[in-house]
C-alpha cells in the first residue's frame, strides 16, 4: 500500500451548529487534542514517512478552535509534506489573516504546503458572520503566502447554491469569477489565471425533508469510481493505476482507527507506539479491514440483499464509511458481509 492519508481530528468544539452534523452530540462537552511526548513521537513518525501523500487536519468540531495544536503538528514535519486544513473559516478577517500568515511561515520554513479547504455549503455559510471565501482569495492574490493554497468543499444538494455563492462573494471583493464543471463531485472556480477546486461530498443520512438531488449510496460510489478510475474500496483511494494506501484517523482523545472502521480501535497515540509498518500488519491480520480494503464495496453489500436490517441501513445511509459504522452496531452483520 502506498499513498497513505493521515487524518487528525484536533477538536470536538464547535459553535456553528449545522443541522446535518454527525458529531453535534459531542460539541457541548467536547475536548481539544493536546500533544503528549508520546503523541508527538508517534505523529512525527507517521507524518514523515515517504509513503504519506497528505496529512489532513480537521475535527469532530471546528479546528480553528485549536490553532495551537495544528501549528504544533506542522512543526513536526521534517519537510516536503502536504498538509490540509478543513475549516469553516469563521474568524474575523484580521484574525484569519494572522492565522494564514503564521501557517504560511511554518510551512514555508519546511518547504511544505498547506491547502486551506473552506466549507462553502448553505449549512455553514448561513451561520458564519465573517465570510472567509472572497477575503481568502483576495489575501492569496495580494500577499502570495508561501506554501498556502485554497480550495472549497460543499455537499451534493448545494452544487448550484455553492457556485452562485462563490461567484457573488468574490464579486464583492472586486474579483471576476466563474464556475467550470469537472465531474459529478468536482467543479473549478476560475479567477483569471487561477484555478480553485470545489469538491462535493454527499449529504450523509439525508432527512426526509432534505432537498432533492442528493446522491444515494450507489450513485455516490459510482461517482467516486468515475473520479479514481477504479472500483471503490475503503482506504486511501489513489487514481488508477496507482496503488491505494491506508486511511488512518486520530481522534481528539488520541484514539486511532482506520477511517470508517471504528469497530476496531487500533490504540491511542498517547500510550501506544505507531508506525506505518505496524498499521500495515494490522490490515493483513484483520479479516474485516483486509476485506474492506481489497474487495469492491458494492460487491460486498450485495451479499446482504436478503437481510432486511442491512437493506434498511443501505436505503437510509448513503455513504459507505457510515454504512460500515451503522452495520457495526448489529451483531454479525459485518461478518456476513465479508464472509468468503
Residue frames relative to the residue before (quaternion, step in Angstrom):
aa qw qx qy qz dx dy dz
X 1.0000 0.0000 0.0000 0.0000 0.00 0.00 0.00
X 0.0155 -0.7963 0.6034 -0.0398 3.54 -0.97 0.90
X 0.7635 0.3553 -0.2579 0.4735 3.54 -1.23 0.42
X 0.1247 0.8359 -0.5221 0.1147 3.56 0.84 1.03
X 0.2588 -0.7224 0.6188 0.1680 3.53 -1.32 0.49
X 0.1235 -0.7698 0.6242 0.0490 3.56 -0.83 1.07
X 0.0853 -0.8106 0.5791 -0.0161 3.56 -0.52 1.23
X 0.0618 -0.8233 0.5639 -0.0174 3.58 -0.51 1.20
X 0.1960 -0.7657 0.6069 0.0838 3.56 -0.65 1.20
X 0.1402 -0.8545 0.4977 0.0505 3.59 -0.36 1.18
X 0.8100 0.1071 -0.0833 0.5705 3.62 1.19 -0.03
X 0.2754 -0.7094 0.6161 0.2032 3.51 -1.37 0.38
X 0.5398 0.6538 -0.3874 0.3621 3.57 1.28 -0.13
X 0.2054 0.7609 -0.5930 0.1650 3.57 -0.86 0.99
X 0.1598 -0.8047 0.5670 0.0739 3.55 -0.98 0.88
X 0.4449 0.7222 -0.4421 0.2916 3.57 1.25 0.16
X 0.2226 -0.8469 0.4621 0.1405 3.58 0.98 -0.81
X 0.1465 0.7968 -0.5681 0.1443 3.59 0.82 0.95
X 0.5060 -0.6971 0.4126 0.2963 3.61 -0.80 0.93
X 0.7048 0.4612 -0.2771 0.4624 3.62 1.11 -0.56
X 0.4226 0.7506 -0.4487 0.2382 3.62 1.24 -0.19
X 0.3675 -0.7522 0.5145 0.1857 3.55 -0.86 1.06
X 0.7267 0.4174 -0.2332 0.4933 3.61 1.26 -0.25
X 0.2903 0.8077 -0.4825 0.1749 3.59 1.26 0.24
X 0.6283 0.5627 -0.3402 0.4158 3.60 1.06 -0.68
X 0.6846 0.4889 -0.2842 0.4600 3.62 1.20 -0.38
X 0.5492 0.6895 -0.3791 0.2815 3.59 1.16 -0.46
X 0.6696 0.5243 -0.3255 0.4132 3.61 0.89 -0.82
X 0.7909 0.2251 -0.1173 0.5568 3.58 0.98 -0.78
X 0.2883 0.8271 -0.4487 0.1772 3.54 1.28 0.41
X 0.3477 -0.7262 0.5622 0.1887 3.52 -1.32 0.41
X 0.3446 -0.6802 0.5988 0.2452 3.53 -1.38 0.26
X 0.4713 -0.6432 0.5184 0.3090 3.55 -1.15 0.62
X 0.0375 -0.7368 0.6737 0.0430 3.52 -1.12 0.79
X 0.3920 -0.7452 0.4969 0.2100 3.57 -1.04 0.73
X 0.2438 -0.7356 0.6200 0.1229 3.53 -0.66 1.18
X 0.6899 -0.4497 0.3432 0.4518 3.58 -1.26 0.14
X 0.6677 0.4929 -0.3030 0.4684 3.60 0.92 -0.90
X 0.6407 0.5236 -0.3299 0.4544 3.60 0.98 -0.82
X 0.6554 0.5083 -0.3142 0.4618 3.59 0.94 -0.85
X 0.6383 0.5157 -0.3306 0.4663 3.60 1.01 -0.76
X 0.6607 0.5081 -0.3087 0.4583 3.58 0.93 -0.89
X 0.6942 0.4699 -0.2857 0.4644 3.58 0.84 -0.95
X 0.5958 0.5538 -0.3635 0.4540 3.58 1.06 -0.64
X 0.6654 0.4961 -0.2971 0.4721 3.57 0.95 -0.89
X 0.7032 0.4723 -0.2767 0.4537 3.60 0.84 -0.95
X 0.6651 0.5249 -0.3061 0.4342 3.59 0.93 -0.91
X 0.7859 0.4093 -0.1873 0.4239 3.56 0.81 -1.00
X 0.4000 0.6894 -0.4999 0.3389 3.58 1.21 0.29
X 0.4867 -0.6679 0.4731 0.3054 3.62 -0.95 0.79
X 0.6353 0.5490 -0.3290 0.4321 3.61 1.22 -0.32
X 0.5713 0.5832 -0.3860 0.4295 3.61 1.28 0.01
X 0.2778 -0.7820 0.5359 0.1550 3.58 -0.72 1.05
X 0.8201 -0.0325 0.0662 0.5675 3.61 1.01 -0.71
X 0.1911 -0.7250 0.6489 0.1298 3.52 -1.22 0.67
X 0.1041 -0.8242 0.5567 -0.0018 3.55 -0.40 1.29
X 0.1088 -0.8107 0.5750 0.0154 3.57 -0.63 1.16
X 0.1900 0.7543 -0.6073 0.1614 3.53 -0.78 1.06
X 0.3529 -0.7419 0.5159 0.2427 3.56 -0.88 -0.84
X 0.4886 -0.5426 0.5584 0.3937 3.44 -1.41 -0.11
X 0.6985 0.2680 -0.2137 0.6282 3.49 1.43 0.40
X 0.6942 -0.4388 0.3530 0.4482 3.58 -1.19 -0.55
X 0.3685 -0.7868 0.4455 0.2159 3.64 -0.38 1.18
X 0.5380 0.5992 -0.4250 0.4134 3.62 1.17 -0.23
X 0.5770 0.5646 -0.3795 0.4520 3.59 1.26 -0.12
X 0.7669 0.2403 -0.1698 0.5703 3.61 1.26 0.03
X 0.0239 0.8440 -0.5329 0.0555 3.56 0.79 1.07
X 0.6065 0.5868 -0.3632 0.3949 3.59 0.96 -0.81
X 0.6960 0.4547 -0.2852 0.4770 3.60 0.84 -0.93
X 0.6012 0.5521 -0.3643 0.4484 3.62 1.02 -0.69
X 0.6959 0.4587 -0.2820 0.4752 3.58 0.86 -0.90
X 0.5914 0.5390 -0.3674 0.4740 3.60 1.13 -0.51
X 0.6333 0.5231 -0.3241 0.4693 3.58 1.03 -0.79
X 0.6314 0.5240 -0.3307 0.4663 3.61 0.96 -0.82
X 0.6763 0.5167 -0.3002 0.4308 3.57 0.95 -0.84
X 0.5848 0.5876 -0.3722 0.4174 3.62 1.23 -0.28
X 0.5388 0.6419 -0.3984 0.3727 3.58 1.22 -0.37
X 0.2944 -0.7290 0.5894 0.1855 3.53 -1.17 0.69
X 0.7309 -0.4538 0.2142 0.4626 3.56 1.26 0.27
X 0.8417 0.2104 -0.1801 0.4634 3.50 -1.33 0.61
X 0.4621 0.6539 -0.4623 0.3811 3.58 0.97 0.89
X 0.3444 -0.7245 0.5657 0.1910 3.55 -1.22 0.63
X 0.0840 -0.7942 0.6018 0.0046 3.55 -0.61 1.21
X 0.1308 -0.7530 0.6395 0.0828 3.52 -1.34 0.41
X 0.1011 -0.7831 0.6126 0.0354 3.57 -1.02 0.84
X 0.1502 -0.8175 0.5549 0.0349 3.58 -0.45 1.26
X 0.1442 0.8248 -0.5118 0.1924 3.56 -0.44 1.23
X 0.4886 -0.6097 0.5281 0.3326 3.52 -1.34 0.27
X 0.3223 -0.7745 0.4848 0.2477 3.59 1.22 -0.45
X 0.2441 0.8528 -0.4415 0.1347 3.57 1.17 0.60
X 0.5081 0.6870 -0.4218 0.3034 3.63 1.15 -0.33
X 0.5883 -0.5132 0.4633 0.4194 3.60 -1.22 0.35
X 0.6372 -0.6026 0.3169 0.3612 3.57 -1.00 0.81
X 0.6333 0.5243 -0.3612 0.4400 3.62 0.98 -0.64
X 0.6724 0.4697 -0.2961 0.4894 3.60 1.01 -0.77
X 0.6181 0.5320 -0.3460 0.4640 3.58 1.08 -0.66
X 0.6403 0.5104 -0.3300 0.4696 3.59 0.99 -0.78
X 0.6207 0.5306 -0.3403 0.4663 3.60 1.00 -0.77
X 0.6439 0.5143 -0.3102 0.4739 3.58 1.00 -0.84
X 0.6580 0.5047 -0.3137 0.4624 3.58 0.89 -0.90
X 0.6729 0.5058 -0.3045 0.4456 3.59 0.88 -0.91
X 0.6671 0.4903 -0.3046 0.4709 3.59 0.96 -0.85
X 0.6469 0.5126 -0.3138 0.4694 3.57 1.01 -0.81
X 0.6386 0.5288 -0.3184 0.4595 3.57 0.97 -0.86
X 0.6551 0.5161 -0.3185 0.4507 3.58 0.91 -0.87
X 0.6632 0.5097 -0.3092 0.4526 3.58 0.97 -0.84
X 0.7162 0.4389 -0.2817 0.4638 3.60 0.76 -0.95
X 0.6270 0.5397 -0.3462 0.4423 3.59 1.04 -0.71
X 0.6395 0.5459 -0.3308 0.4285 3.59 1.04 -0.71
X 0.7406 0.3629 -0.2090 0.5255 3.60 1.23 -0.44
X 0.4182 -0.6916 0.4655 0.3607 3.58 1.29 -0.06
X 0.3857 0.6946 -0.4926 0.3551 3.55 1.10 0.83
X 0.2715 -0.7112 0.6045 0.2345 3.54 -1.38 -0.07
X 0.0724 -0.7732 0.6261 0.0701 3.55 -1.25 0.42
X 0.1895 -0.7671 0.6067 0.0873 3.54 -0.76 1.11
X 0.2323 -0.7519 0.6046 0.1235 3.57 -0.78 1.07
X 0.1118 -0.8000 0.5884 0.0370 3.60 -0.53 1.19
X 0.1689 -0.8245 0.5384 0.0431 3.54 -0.44 1.27
X 0.4396 -0.6822 0.5213 0.2640 3.57 -0.84 0.99
X 0.0399 -0.8344 0.5467 -0.0567 3.55 -0.75 1.10
X 0.4480 0.6651 -0.4709 0.3677 3.57 1.10 0.67
X 0.6726 -0.5330 0.3349 0.3889 3.56 -1.23 0.45
X 0.5900 0.5908 -0.3702 0.4072 3.59 1.12 -0.59
X 0.7074 0.4243 -0.2565 0.5037 3.58 0.97 -0.83
X 0.6884 0.5416 -0.3080 0.3714 3.55 0.72 -1.11
X 0.6826 0.5001 -0.3059 0.4364 3.57 0.89 -0.84
X 0.7065 0.4364 -0.2557 0.4951 3.59 1.28 -0.26
X 0.6417 0.5182 -0.3183 0.4673 3.60 1.28 -0.04
X 0.3451 -0.7633 0.5146 0.1827 3.55 -0.55 1.19
X 0.7711 0.2884 -0.1434 0.5492 3.57 0.88 -1.00
X 0.1613 -0.8350 0.5182 0.0913 3.57 0.22 1.25
X 0.3123 -0.8266 0.4503 0.1284 3.58 -0.64 1.14
X 0.5252 0.7204 -0.3872 0.2352 3.58 1.17 -0.53
X 0.7230 0.4027 -0.2432 0.5060 3.58 0.71 -1.03
X 0.6170 0.5523 -0.3389 0.4466 3.56 1.03 -0.80
X 0.6778 0.5144 -0.3027 0.4293 3.58 0.90 -0.95
X 0.6687 0.4760 -0.3104 0.4795 3.59 0.94 -0.80
X 0.6183 0.5256 -0.3410 0.4746 3.60 1.06 -0.69
X 0.6301 0.5281 -0.3233 0.4686 3.58 1.00 -0.85
X 0.6531 0.5194 -0.3139 0.4530 3.58 0.93 -0.90
X 0.6907 0.4844 -0.2843 0.4556 3.59 0.87 -0.92
X 0.7260 0.4538 -0.2522 0.4509 3.57 0.93 -0.87
X 0.8006 0.3237 -0.1447 0.4830 3.59 0.88 -0.94
X 0.1851 -0.8215 0.5182 0.1495 3.60 1.23 -0.41
X 0.0214 0.8433 -0.5359 0.0344 3.61 0.69 1.07
X 0.4733 -0.6937 0.4667 0.2774 3.56 -0.78 1.03
X 0.8472 0.2169 -0.1590 0.4581 3.55 -0.95 0.92
X 0.6529 0.5105 -0.3261 0.4548 3.61 1.19 -0.26
X 0.0065 0.7437 -0.6683 -0.0123 3.52 -1.16 0.78
X 0.2656 -0.7602 0.5715 0.1582 3.58 -1.28 0.28
X 0.0535 0.7504 -0.6588 0.0057 3.52 -1.25 0.57
X 0.3599 -0.7354 0.5440 0.1837 3.55 -1.31 0.18
X 0.1336 -0.7839 0.6027 0.0667 3.54 -1.19 0.61
X 0.0020 -0.7904 0.6111 -0.0412 3.53 -1.09 0.78
X 0.4682 -0.6336 0.5178 0.3334 3.57 -1.30 -0.34
X 0.6825 -0.5488 0.2978 0.3799 3.53 -1.16 0.68
X 0.6720 0.5095 -0.3167 0.4342 3.62 0.96 -0.75
X 0.7095 0.4600 -0.2431 0.4753 3.59 1.24 -0.39
X 0.2802 0.8033 -0.5011 0.1582 3.60 1.17 0.23
X 0.6935 0.4530 -0.2868 0.4812 3.60 0.80 -0.97
X 0.6349 0.5351 -0.3268 0.4513 3.58 0.96 -0.86
X 0.6838 0.5078 -0.2980 0.4310 3.58 0.80 -1.02
X 0.6543 0.5196 -0.3191 0.4473 3.58 0.91 -0.86
X 0.6836 0.4756 -0.2846 0.4749 3.57 0.86 -0.95
X 0.6423 0.5344 -0.3264 0.4420 3.57 0.97 -0.87
X 0.6894 0.4853 -0.2995 0.4466 3.61 0.79 -0.98
X 0.6484 0.5057 -0.3258 0.4667 3.60 0.93 -0.82
X 0.6818 0.4785 -0.2899 0.4714 3.62 0.90 -0.91
X 0.6609 0.5163 -0.3156 0.4439 3.58 0.94 -0.85
X 0.6626 0.4814 -0.3125 0.4812 3.59 0.96 -0.77
X 0.6002 0.5577 -0.3611 0.4454 3.59 1.08 -0.65
X 0.6143 0.5512 -0.3398 0.4509 3.59 1.11 -0.67
X 0.7087 0.3922 -0.2385 0.5359 3.57 1.24 -0.43
X 0.6052 -0.6141 0.3344 0.3804 3.56 1.23 0.45
X 0.5674 0.5989 -0.3753 0.4226 3.59 1.22 0.40
X 0.3045 -0.7409 0.5758 0.1633 3.55 -0.90 0.99
X 0.0460 0.8230 -0.5579 0.0968 3.58 -0.52 1.21
X 0.0746 -0.7694 0.6311 0.0638 3.54 -1.30 0.37
X 0.3702 -0.7105 0.5574 0.2175 3.55 -1.32 0.39
X 0.0920 -0.7760 0.6232 0.0309 3.56 -0.94 0.96
X 0.3840 -0.7368 0.5114 0.2196 3.59 -0.70 1.08
X 0.1982 -0.7952 0.5669 0.0838 3.56 -0.96 0.92
X 0.7679 -0.1753 0.1712 0.5918 3.59 0.87 -0.98
X 0.7480 -0.3687 0.2830 0.4737 3.58 -1.29 -0.14
X 0.8008 0.2998 -0.1232 0.5037 3.57 1.06 -0.73
X 0.7836 0.2802 -0.1623 0.5303 3.61 1.18 0.14
X 0.0807 -0.7313 0.6750 0.0564 3.51 -1.23 0.77
X 0.2947 -0.6951 0.6020 0.2601 3.54 -1.36 -0.07
X 0.2650 -0.7007 0.6396 0.1724 3.51 -1.14 0.80
X 0.1467 -0.8107 0.5657 0.0351 3.56 -0.59 1.20
X 0.0285 0.7711 -0.6326 0.0663 3.56 -0.77 1.12
X 0.7899 -0.1564 0.0629 0.5897 3.57 -0.05 1.27
X 0.7938 -0.2282 0.1993 0.5274 3.56 -0.71 -1.09
X 0.5830 0.5891 -0.3679 0.4216 3.58 1.27 -0.03
X 0.1497 -0.7763 0.6099 0.0553 3.55 -1.13 0.80
X 0.0598 -0.7964 0.6018 -0.0043 3.56 -0.92 0.99
X 0.4167 -0.7182 0.5018 0.2424 3.56 -0.82 1.00
X 0.0954 -0.7364 0.6666 0.0654 3.55 -1.17 0.77
X 0.0709 -0.8256 0.5597 -0.0041 3.58 -0.35 1.26
X 0.2239 -0.7761 0.5813 0.0981 3.54 -1.12 0.79
X 0.1777 -0.7390 0.6420 0.1004 3.52 -1.03 0.92
X 0.5304 -0.6144 0.4473 0.3757 3.56 -1.17 0.32
X 0.5301 -0.6077 0.4889 0.3328 3.53 -1.22 0.56
X 0.2732 -0.8114 0.4956 0.1461 3.56 -0.08 1.32
X 0.8497 0.0165 -0.0541 0.5242 3.57 -1.01 0.92
X 0.0027 0.8358 -0.5490 0.0068 3.62 0.64 1.00
X 0.4496 -0.6795 0.5123 0.2713 3.56 -0.98 0.87
X 0.6696 -0.5130 0.3497 0.4078 3.55 -1.24 0.37
X 0.7283 0.3887 -0.2372 0.5121 3.59 1.15 -0.54
X 0.3325 0.7551 -0.5021 0.2592 3.61 1.24 0.36
X 0.6011 -0.5622 0.4127 0.3902 3.60 -1.12 0.57
X 0.5337 -0.6136 0.4682 0.3456 3.57 -1.13 0.58
X 0.6620 0.5453 -0.3673 0.3598 3.54 -1.27 0.30
X 0.5234 0.6219 -0.4476 0.3727 3.61 1.16 -0.09
X 0.5149 -0.6565 0.4677 0.2917 3.56 -1.20 0.61
X 0.3471 -0.6921 0.5788 0.2559 3.57 -1.01 0.73
X 0.7608 -0.4001 0.2393 0.4515 3.59 -1.28 0.15
X 0.6960 0.4711 -0.2920 0.4566 3.60 0.77 -0.97
X 0.6512 0.5119 -0.3208 0.4594 3.61 0.96 -0.80
X 0.6603 0.5111 -0.3112 0.4538 3.58 0.97 -0.86
X 0.6580 0.4951 -0.3095 0.4756 3.58 0.92 -0.88
X 0.6411 0.5227 -0.3267 0.4572 3.60 0.95 -0.80
X 0.6454 0.5201 -0.3196 0.4591 3.58 1.02 -0.80
X 0.6373 0.5063 -0.3244 0.4819 3.59 1.03 -0.74
X 0.6565 0.5159 -0.3111 0.4539 3.58 0.94 -0.88
X 0.6277 0.5261 -0.3328 0.4674 3.58 1.05 -0.70
X 0.6662 0.5143 -0.2947 0.4527 3.56 1.07 -0.76
X 0.7837 0.3313 -0.1703 0.4970 3.60 0.89 -0.92
X 0.3822 -0.7692 0.4426 0.2577 3.59 1.33 -0.06
X 0.6970 0.3504 -0.2998 0.5491 3.57 1.01 0.86
X 0.6399 -0.5097 0.3988 0.4144 3.57 -1.28 0.23
X 0.4797 -0.6914 0.4699 0.2666 3.56 -1.09 0.76
X 0.0498 0.7285 -0.6826 0.0286 3.50 -1.08 0.94
X 0.5631 -0.5268 0.4674 0.4323 3.55 -1.25 0.08
X 0.5232 0.5899 -0.4817 0.3825 3.54 -1.24 0.47
X 0.6213 -0.5179 0.4217 0.4098 3.55 -1.30 -0.06
X 0.2339 -0.8106 0.5257 0.1086 3.56 -0.28 1.29
X 0.0673 -0.7721 0.6318 0.0135 3.54 -0.89 1.02
X 0.5752 -0.6338 0.3944 0.3345 3.55 -0.91 0.93
X 0.5376 -0.6235 0.4631 0.3283 3.56 -1.00 0.89
X 0.5926 -0.1421 -0.7885 -0.0835 1.55 -2.13 1.38
X 0.3664 0.7478 -0.4909 0.2560 3.62 1.18 0.29
X 0.5129 -0.6153 0.5012 0.3272 3.56 -1.20 0.59
X 0.4914 -0.6316 0.5073 0.3198 3.55 -1.25 0.43
X 0.2995 -0.7468 0.5657 0.1804 3.53 -1.31 0.32
X 0.6196 -0.4993 0.4283 0.4282 3.54 -1.31 -0.24
X 0.2207 -0.7477 0.6182 0.0999 3.52 -1.22 0.68
X 0.0196 0.8410 -0.5320 0.0964 3.55 -0.02 1.36
X 0.1075 -0.7976 0.5922 0.0400 3.55 -0.91 0.94
X 0.1918 -0.7561 0.6196 0.0868 3.54 -1.06 0.91
X 0.3174 -0.7756 0.5220 0.1591 3.56 -0.64 1.15
X 0.6946 -0.4961 0.3100 0.4188 3.64 -1.18 0.40
X 0.6946 0.4446 -0.2875 0.4870 3.61 1.10 -0.57
X 0.6239 -0.5734 0.3257 0.4194 3.59 1.30 0.04
X 0.4764 0.6611 -0.4556 0.3584 3.61 1.20 -0.13
X 0.2257 -0.7907 0.5637 0.0784 3.55 -1.03 0.89
X 0.0223 0.7830 -0.6192 0.0550 3.56 -0.99 0.95
X 0.4420 -0.5515 0.5902 0.3900 3.49 -1.37 0.05
X 0.5617 -0.6596 0.3738 0.3312 3.56 -0.73 1.09
X 0.8159 0.2166 -0.2039 0.4957 3.54 -0.85 1.08
X 0.7090 0.3925 -0.2477 0.5310 3.61 1.22 -0.34
X 0.1177 0.8585 -0.4885 0.1030 3.55 0.67 1.10
X 0.4791 0.6332 -0.4583 0.3993 3.57 1.24 0.30
X 0.7354 0.3193 -0.2083 0.5602 3.59 1.27 -0.24
X 0.1779 -0.7886 0.5851 0.0648 3.56 -0.18 1.33
X 0.3260 -0.7838 0.5069 0.1498 3.56 -0.86 1.03
X 0.6980 -0.3763 0.2760 0.5431 3.57 1.24 -0.36
X 0.4265 -0.6778 0.5353 0.2685 3.56 -1.29 -0.35
X 0.4915 -0.7014 0.4283 0.2881 3.58 -0.80 0.98
X 0.6301 0.5399 -0.3443 0.4393 3.62 1.21 -0.33
X 0.8014 0.3001 -0.1276 0.5014 3.59 1.15 -0.53
X 0.7712 0.3319 -0.1592 0.5193 3.59 1.14 -0.56
X 0.4483 -0.6742 0.5033 0.3020 3.61 -1.01 0.70
X 0.0948 -0.7945 0.5984 0.0400 3.58 -1.10 0.74
X 0.0836 0.7408 -0.6656 0.0348 3.51 -1.22 0.69
X 0.6027 -0.5579 0.4147 0.3918 3.57 -1.21 0.42
X 0.5980 0.5559 -0.3662 0.4464 3.60 1.08 -0.59
X 0.6548 0.5037 -0.3028 0.4753 3.56 0.98 -0.89
X 0.6662 0.4980 -0.3061 0.4631 3.58 0.94 -0.87
X 0.6188 0.5375 -0.3380 0.4625 3.58 1.05 -0.72
X 0.6416 0.5110 -0.3208 0.4735 3.57 1.02 -0.76
X 0.6163 0.5434 -0.3462 0.4528 3.57 1.09 -0.69
X 0.6085 0.5321 -0.3490 0.4741 3.60 1.05 -0.70
X 0.6815 0.5003 -0.2907 0.4481 3.57 0.88 -0.94
X 0.7246 0.4689 -0.2434 0.4426 3.58 1.00 -0.86
X 0.7027 0.4542 -0.2651 0.4792 3.61 1.14 -0.53
X 0.4028 -0.7228 0.5011 0.2534 3.62 -0.56 1.06
X 0.6465 0.5277 -0.3265 0.4438 3.60 0.99 -0.80
X 0.7142 0.4442 -0.2691 0.4692 3.58 0.70 -1.06
X 0.6506 0.5288 -0.3247 0.4378 3.60 0.90 -0.89
X 0.6769 0.4850 -0.2969 0.4673 3.58 0.95 -0.86
X 0.6747 0.4889 -0.3027 0.4627 3.60 0.90 -0.87
X 0.6764 0.4865 -0.2851 0.4738 3.59 1.17 -0.56
X 0.7874 0.3591 -0.1628 0.4738 3.60 1.12 -0.54
X 0.7267 0.3970 -0.2385 0.5073 3.61 1.16 -0.44
X 0.5483 -0.6163 0.4406 0.3542 3.62 -0.92 0.81
X 0.5209 -0.6961 0.4002 0.2896 3.54 -0.72 1.13
X 0.6883 0.4857 -0.3024 0.4460 3.59 0.84 -0.90
X 0.5932 0.5367 -0.3725 0.4704 3.60 1.16 -0.44
X 0.6490 0.5275 -0.3171 0.4472 3.57 1.02 -0.76
X 0.7032 0.4712 -0.2965 0.4422 3.60 0.81 -0.91
X 0.5715 0.5819 -0.4028 0.4152 3.62 1.13 -0.38
X 0.5533 0.6078 -0.3918 0.4134 3.59 1.21 -0.34
X 0.7147 0.4237 -0.2358 0.5041 3.59 1.25 -0.42
X 0.3004 0.8031 -0.4812 0.1825 3.58 1.18 0.38
X 0.7047 0.4278 -0.2693 0.4979 3.60 1.19 -0.40
X 0.5671 0.5773 -0.3772 0.4504 3.61 1.30 0.10
X 0.3690 -0.7701 0.4753 0.2120 3.60 -0.35 1.22
X 0.6507 0.5086 -0.3268 0.4594 3.60 0.95 -0.81
X 0.6503 0.5067 -0.3173 0.4687 3.58 0.96 -0.82
X 0.6632 0.5029 -0.3123 0.4580 3.57 0.92 -0.84
X 0.6035 0.5474 -0.3516 0.4610 3.57 1.10 -0.64
X 0.6464 0.5027 -0.3088 0.4838 3.58 1.02 -0.83
X 0.6848 0.4991 -0.2919 0.4436 3.59 0.86 -0.96
X 0.6662 0.4909 -0.3017 0.4734 3.59 1.10 -0.62
X 0.7231 0.4414 -0.2289 0.4794 3.56 1.16 -0.64
X 0.7600 0.3327 -0.1626 0.5341 3.59 0.98 -0.89
X 0.1326 -0.8583 0.4947 0.0306 3.58 -0.39 1.20
X 0.6297 0.4749 -0.3431 0.5102 3.58 1.20 0.49
X 0.4803 -0.7162 0.4075 0.3005 3.65 -0.57 1.05
X 0.6362 0.5291 -0.3420 0.4454 3.61 1.01 -0.70
X 0.6900 0.4525 -0.2736 0.4942 3.56 1.02 -0.80
X 0.5433 0.5820 -0.4009 0.4533 3.59 1.19 -0.39
X 0.6591 0.5007 -0.3079 0.4691 3.57 0.92 -0.93
X 0.6431 0.5191 -0.3280 0.4575 3.60 0.95 -0.83
X 0.6740 0.4948 -0.2985 0.4603 3.58 0.93 -0.91
X 0.6793 0.4933 -0.2985 0.4540 3.59 0.93 -0.85
X 0.5850 0.5954 -0.3699 0.4079 3.58 1.12 -0.59
X 0.6400 0.5402 -0.3197 0.4431 3.58 1.20 -0.44
X 0.6872 0.4173 -0.2753 0.5270 3.59 1.28 0.00
X 0.4720 -0.7122 0.4415 0.2740 3.56 -0.53 1.21
X 0.8619 0.1841 -0.1479 0.4487 3.52 -0.95 0.97
X 0.5165 0.6706 -0.4280 0.3167 3.62 1.15 -0.32
X 0.6838 0.4646 -0.2909 0.4816 3.59 0.85 -0.91
X 0.6149 0.5472 -0.3550 0.4432 3.59 1.05 -0.70
X 0.6640 0.4876 -0.3097 0.4748 3.57 0.97 -0.78
X 0.6394 0.5398 -0.3338 0.4340 3.59 1.06 -0.72
X 0.7656 0.3618 -0.1955 0.4946 3.60 0.98 -0.75
X 0.3834 0.7441 -0.4818 0.2591 3.61 1.25 -0.01
X 0.5525 -0.6207 0.4387 0.3421 3.62 -0.99 0.81
